[in-house]
Amino acid sequence: MEQAWINATMGGILIGLAASLLLLTYGRVLGVSGIIGRIYEMNRGDLAWRLMFLIGTMAGGYIALSVWPESFQNIQLESRYTRLAAAGLIVGFGTKLGNGCTSGHGVCGIGRLSPRGLAATCTFILAGIATVAIIGL
């Protein structure tokens, strides 16, 4: 249990550091839905850092799988792909409706003391609680 706590803490520190560096260097908020959702913009300066973020995210997952393969052994999908696709579309709709995702509002919005970020994060949490209560785990 102690190792999981250390891993979670280190992950949180790295996410906070990445969000801070992006804000300091580019003046941009680290919100994954906004970064990926606007990758089609053809402004070269914007496109470059968005692509680097996407490549870094995928490389980080590959590195984690290579270094800690045991962490990925017990992952099993218990839903059909159609259900997962529907869930993804609903999440995408929600991030568009809420002007951002949990990373943008939760990590950066609360970190910047944004009332909109706090309201959105509370909404995410309450929606998650309601979903688990209705559908169950």
Summary of the structure (lengths in Angstrom):
residues: 137
radius of gyration: 16.7
end to end distance: 21.7
largest distance: 46.0
contacts: 323
relative contact order: 0.10
helix: 78%
strand: 0%
